[in-house]
Amino acid sequence: MRRVHFVLLFLVLVIGAQPLVAVTYYVTHQPTLLCTNNKTGYSIFLTIQDAVTQVPAGSTINVCPGTYAEQVIISQPLTLRGVSYGASSQAVIAMPSTGLTTTSSVSFGTVAPQVQVTAGPVKISNITVDGTAGSSNCPAGTYFGIFYSSGSSGTVSEVEARNQNCSAAGIGIGAENGPGATGSIIIENNTTNAANGAGIAAGSEGSPSTLTVSIKGNYVTGSFNGIVTCCNVAGTVSDNVINAVADGSGVFALSPSTAVSGNTIIGPVNGLGIYVDVDGVTVSDNTIHGAEWGVWVYGAATVTSNHVFNSSAGGIYIDKTGATVKSNVITGGPVGIGFNCFTGTVSGNTINGVTTGLDGVPASFTGVNTFYNLATNTTSGGC
């Protein structure tokens, strides 16, 4: 009998040690559309905000196709993902008719996020965030499609952020961090379209940087600036495609801790492919076509192995002493490299088919570069 009791006790302990089966959570805009593939054991919410508030931390929330006009604030770790059902895979978070509640941020002033993340890790994928709004519900201040606020962390992937443009400064996807907080954000393989401030933006006020952001493989179009890193963001801007931004910059690098590499930038025709406005940035292996200036360097940055084609003003412009510009290929346009009389390390560049190879070169310049098909290799430009 004792043996039987022992065996029963053992079975109870083993069964009790097994993890509980996780409940699958769904959000649907109509109760009859469950998009559960006939699975059992699910819980249904009618709004995304109800789901992210009520599920246990660490849960996965599947969002059925449909349009959800609401503001979503995520304050605990979880995964939020759109799922396919029938012929659709599009779950859209739209602007609510009442507009958005604003909050204060560290780097961007007063902000109004359509989706705000305040904790982490939070993963968001396969969601469309549409900022289309009229005069009655256009947010005040800067508004974001998705915004990771100070102290949060996570990953945004396969998201489309579009039409954050009814106010003066809309941003598709953004992240920030303040002193004393730490955060790590991955923004990867997303599309941003028609955000009039920037497609993607990140800012950190910590010194040294307390925010690391990887911005990789995204497609950005229709914005004033494509990708902006400001203040002191550590991380990379790499392998993105930035097309048809307006008069700003494809990449606006204001953070010394950011490396910009492997991006393809088409235009902006009246702006800058890459604008570096601080010391310490590395710009390498980018391809830039059809900008006013391919790379504008206002800082002791390193600009190497980039390909710049057919800029309307010039390939690379040096606007501060101390830049290193090496091994770039510049083809077409009025000027290959403009010095504006500033000194720097400029050597090993190949310049082909421009009107003037090096312009505004100071008398002390000793760099060796290669020229093809140029009427004028070098001018002093009044230096």
N, C-alpha and C positions, 0 to 999 in steps of 0.2 A: 504493500500500500504506500509505504514511504517512497518507493521508487516511482510509482505512478504520480505522486504529488510532485516529486522532483522533476519528472519529465514535463508535467503540465506547467510548472513554474518556469522551466527552461523555455518552453514554447512561448509563454506570455512575454518573457524578457526579450526573446528574439523578435517577436512580432512588434513589440513596443519600440524596439531599436530601429525599425525600418522607417525611412522618411515618409511623411505623409504625401499622398499624391497631390501635386499642385493643381489648383483650380485654374481653368483657362477663362480669361475675362474677355468679353467682347463689348464693343460699342456699336450700336446701329441707330440710324436716323429714323427707322420705322420698325416697330416690334416684329412685324412679320418677316423681315429680312434678317435672318440670323447669321448668315454666311459662316455657319459652323461646320459645314460638310457632314451634317447629321451626327456630329459627336455629342456625347452626353457629358454631364458634369461641368457645364459652363455657367457663367453668370453674365447677365445682360445689363448694360447701362444705356440710357438714351442720350447722354451727353458725355463728351470726353472729360470735362471737368469733374463730373460726379465719379467717373472711374478713377482718375488719377488721385482723387482725394480719398476714396474709400478702400481701394485694394491694399493688401499688405505690401510693405516695402519689398522691393526685389521682384515684383510681379511683372508679367508680360501682358500688355493690353493690345488686343487686336482690334483695329478700327475698320469696320465694314465700309465698302464704297458708299459715297454720299457726300452731302455738304452739311457741315456743322458750323453754324454762325455763332461763334462764341470765343471768348478769351480764355486761354488755358494757362494755369499756373501750376507747375510741377514742383513740389516741395519735398519729395522723397525719391530714393533710388528706384528706378523702374525702366522698363522698355516699352516704348509706344511705337506701334508699327501699323501701317496700313496693310490690308490683305486683299486678295482678289476674290471676287465672287461673280459668277456668271461671266459676262463679257467685260467687266470693269475691274480696274485695279486702282481707282482714283478716290482717295478719301481726302476731302478738301476742308480745311479750316478757313472759314470766311469771316469777313468783318461783321460783327454783330450790329444790329440796327441802332443800338444805343452807344456805339463807339467803344473805346478802350479806356480802362482805368490807367492812369499814369503813375509812375514811381520815379524816384531819384536814382541815378546811377553814379558810379565813380568817374567814368571816363567820358560819358556822352550826355551829361546833364539830365534833364527831365526826359524820360523815355516812356513809350507806350508799346509794350510787346504784345503781339498776337499770341505767341507762345513764350512764356518765361520759365526758365529753369533756375531754381534757387538751391538745389542740392545736387548730389551725385553719388555714383555715376548714373546718368540718365542717357539712354540711347533712343534716338528718334530716327525712324526710317520710313520710306515709302509714303510720305505725307506731303500733300500740296498745301501751302499756306498762301492764300490769296488776299492781298491787301486792298483790293478795289473798294473805294469808298467815295461817297458824295460829300457835299458841304455839310450835311447834317450829322455825319458820323466820322468825319475825317479827324484823326487823332491830333492832339496838340503835341508840340515838341518833336523829338526824333522817334519814329516808330519802326519797329523791327518785325519781320516775319517770325524769326526764332531768335531768342536772346538768352544766352547763358550769363547770369549775373555773378557778381563777385562771390567766390567761395564754392561755385558749382563745378561740375566736371561731367564729361561724357562724350558721346559720339553722335554726329549728325551725318547721315548718309542716304543717298538716293532720295533726297528731298527736293521738291520744287518750290522755291519762294518767288512770288511774282507780284508785281503791281503795288509795291510799297512806295507810292509816288504821289499821293494826294496832298501831302504837306511838303514843306521846304526840304526836309531831310528824311528820306526813308532808306532803310537798310534791310537787305534780304535776310542775312544770317549774321549774328554778331556774338561776341564774347568779351568779357572784361574781368579784371581782378583789381582789388585794392590792397593796400599794405596790410600785412598780417594774415591774409588769406592765401591759400594756394589752390591752383586749378590746372587741369590738363584737359584740353578740348581737341577732338579730331573733327574736322569739317572736310568731308571726303565724298567725291562723286555726286555732288549736288548740281542743280541748275538754279541760277538766279536770273530773273528777267525783269527789267523795267523798275528797278529800285532807284529813285532819282538821287539818292545820296551816295550809296555804294552797294555793290552786290554782296560783299563780305567784308566785315570790319572787326578788328580786335584791338583792345587797349588794356594796358596794365600800368598801374601807378606804383607798383612796388619797385624798390631798388636795393639789391638786385631783383631781377624779374621774378615774380611769383606766379606767372601765368605762362604756360607752354601751349602753343597752338600749332597744330599741323593743318595747313590748308592745302589740300592735294586733290588733283584730278577733277576739279570743278569746272563747269561751263558757266561763264558770266557774260551777260549781254544786256545792252540797253540801259546802262547806268551812267551816272556822271563820272564816278570813279569805279574801277573794277574791284580791286582788293586793297584794303587799307590796313596797315599795322602801325600802331602809334604808341608813343610813350616808351614802354620797355617790355615788349612781348618777346619771349623766347620762342624759337620754333622755326618753321619753314613755310615758304610759299612756293609750291613746286608742282610742275606738270599740269597746271591749269590752262584752259583755253579761255582767253578774254577777247571778246569780239564786239565791235560796234558800241563801245562806250562813248560818251559825248565829248566834252571839252576838258575833262580832267586828266586822270592818269590810268593806264591799265593796272599798274601796281604802284601804290603810293607807300613807300617804305620810310616810316618815321621812327622805327625802333632799331637801335643798334644791335639787338640780339636776334634779328631775323635774317635768314638767308633766303634769297630769291633765286630759284634755279629751275631750268627745264620748262619754263612757261612759253606758250605761244600767244602772242599779242598781235591782234590785227587792228590797226588804228591806235588811238583816236586821231582823226585827221587834223584836228585843231588842238591837240594836247600832247601828252608825253606817254611813251610806251611804259617806261619805268622811271619814276621820280624818286631819287634818294635824297633825303633832307636831313641826314644825321651821319655822324662818323660811325665806322665799324660794320656797316652792312656789306655783305658779299652778294654780288649779282653775277651769276654764271650760267652759261649754256642756255640762255633764252633766245627765242626767235621772235623778232619784232618787225612787222611789215606795215608801212603806210602811216606811221605816226608823224607828227610835226617834228619832234626830236625822239629818236629811239630810246636813249637813256640820258637823263639829265642828272648830274651828280653835284649836289651841294653838300659836300662832306668828304671826309677822308675814307672813302669807300673803296672796295676792290671790285673792279668790273672786268671779268675775264671770259673769253671763249663764247661771247654772244654773237649772233648773226642779226644784222640790222639791214633791212632792205627798203629802198625807195622812200626815205623820209622826206617830207616836204621842206624842212629847214636843214636838218643834218642828222648824222648818225648818233654821235655821243657829244654831250656838252659838259665841259668842266667849269663849274662855277665857284670853286673854292680850292685853295691850295691843299695838296696832300693826297689827292686821289691816285689810285693805281689802276691804269687802263692797259690791259695786255691781252694779246692773242685774240682780239675780236676781228670779225669779218664784216666790213661795211660796204654795201653795194648800192650805187645810185643815190641821187639827191644832190643838193647844192654843196654841202660840206661833209667831209668824213668825220673829223673830230674838231670841235671848237674849244679853244683854250681860254678865251676871254682874259688872256695875259696871266693866268694863274699857272703855277708850277705843279708838277706831279710826275709820276713814273708812267710814261706812255711809250710802250715799245712792243714790237712783235705783232702789231696790228696789220691787217691786210685791207687796203682801201682800193676799190675798183669802180671806175666809171662815174665818179662824182666830179663836180666842177672844181672844187678846191679840196685837196686832201686834208691838210692841217691848217687851221685858220686861227689868227690871234695868238701866235706862238711867241712866248717870251724869248729874249736873247740867250738866256742860260740853258735852253732846252738842248738835250744831247741824245734823246731816244732815237732808235732805229726802227723804222716801219717800212712796209712794202707797198708800193703804189703801182697800179695798172690803169692805163687808159685815162690819164689825168692831164688836162692842159696845165694846171698849176698844182705842184705837189705841196708847197708850204708858203704861207704868208705870215707876216708879223702882225698884220691887222692893227697897226698903230701902237704896238707895245713898245 
